[in-house]
Amino acid sequence: MPSGTLLFIAEPQAVTGLFSRLKESGYEAGLADNLTGALNFIKKSNPCLVITRPRLQTYKAEDLLVQKGAVPVFPPVIVFAKFGSAEDAQRYLELGAKDYWLDPLQWEKIKLLLPAPEPESEEDEEDAPEPAPRVPRPAAPAPFAIIGAHPAVKRVLALARQV
């Protein structure tokens, strides 16, 4: 059983390369190219995420975003554009988009927005060994250190310590 469904509103060549990675991770994907198809898919399949182009030949993302009240559970929407601007991003975010990305779509970014996959079945869950109790770890050291002997580096580090 899939962990969830995503809807892409885009040209097939822009997104179908991600479908195998989604399937490997337990997700299904749908593809639409117009507002009616997108809304029908959202109502029927309840996707966990919608990733859309700003415009297609017969579609505008603005039209989808203003439909949020027409669907009982409306998924988060990511707008991804070939070219964009800060003004475009602001407009889509004000209309209710969760985020605005530029091409290319990256699996790593999409994966961060997906809910964790569900176990295959209840039987698998019952047969699984109980996880070991968590042992508190000591505080981790700083993730990085700046090393430098140049006088300019020393001045910057001294200023940083003062701040």
N, C-alpha and C positions, 0 to 999 in steps of 0.2 A: 504494500500500500504506500502511495507517495506521501512524503512529509508535507507537501504543499504544492501550489501551482503558481506560476508567474505568467503574466501577460505582457507580451511585447507588442507595441504598436509601432511598426517600423517596416522598412524594406527587408525582405527575408535575408538577403545577403549580409545585412548588417548584424544579424543576431543569431542565425541558425548555427553558427560555429560554437555557440555557448550551450546548445541543447544537449550535447553528449555529456558535458560536465555537470549540467543540472541533473540529468538522469542518473549519473554515477553517484550523485549526492542525495538521491532520493526525491527529486523534484520533477514535476512535469511543467511543460511550457506550452503556452498558446500564442498564436500570432493573429493580429488583426490589422486591417489597413483603413478602417473607417470607424466613425463614432458609433454607429448602430451595432456593428459587430463587436466592438469593444465593450459597450454597455451590456449587451446580451451575454458575453463571456463573463463579465464581472458578476452579473446576477446569477448565472448558472453555476459557475465554478468557484466563486469566492476566492480569487487569487490573493496570496499574501503580499504581492508586490506587483506594480505596473511600471514598466519602463517604456517610455514613449518618445518618439521624435516630436519636435515642436510642430512640424507641419509635414503632411503628405499630400498627395494630389487632391484627395477628397476629405481631408481631415485636418483639424487644428487642435492642439493640446489644450488651448484655452477652453474649447467647447467641452472637453472631457472634465476639466477641473471645475467648471461651474455646475456640473451634474452631481456633485457630491451629495446633495440633499435628496436626490432621486433614488439613491441606492441605500438600503438600510446599513450595510457594513461596507464602507468604501475603503479600498486598500491604499496604502501609501503610494504616491506617484513620483517617479524619478523622470525628469525630462533630460534627454541626452541629445546634443546637437553636434553637427559637423563643425560649425563655426558658431561662436557665441560672444556675448558681451556681458559686462556687469549689469547693464540695464535689462537685458533679456532675463538674466538669472533673477534679478530682483522682481521683475514682473511675474514670472512663474511662481516664485516663492510666495509672493503676496496673494496669488490666486489659490494657493494651497498645496503646491508641490512640496515634497519632502526635501528634494535636492535638485541641483542642476549640474549635469556633467557634460564634458566634452568628449568626443570620440578619441580613441576607440573605447568601447565598453571593455571593462576589465573584470575578469572572473573574481579576482580577489576583492574588489570593491562590492560586487553584487553579493558575494558570500557573506560579507559582514552584516548585510541587512536581512539575511534570511533567518527564520527561526531555526533552532536546533532540530535536526532530524529526530523523528519519533522512533522508538524501538519497533522492530519488525512486527512483533505480536506479543500478547500478554504471556504466552508460554515461554518465549525467549526471555522475558523479563523475570519470570519465576525461576527459571533454571540458572540464571546468571548469579555468580557468587556475589556476596555482599561486598561493597567497597570497603577498603581498609579505613579505619578511623583517621581523620585528618590530624596531623601533628603540627602544631604551630611552628613556623620557621622563624629564625631570627631575621631581623630587618636586613633586606638586601643592600649590598653596597651601591653606590651611585652607578648608574648605567654606563657612564663614560667619564673620562678624565681628560683634561686639556694639558698637554705636555708641551713645553716650549721654553727656550732659554733666551730668546731674542728679547731685547729691552722693551719693544713695543708689546709683546705678548705679556710680559711681566706687568707692565702698566695697566693693560686691559684687565688682567686677573685681579690686580690690586683694587682697581675701580669696582669690579664686580663684587668683591668681598665687602667693600664699603656699602654698596647698595643693599 
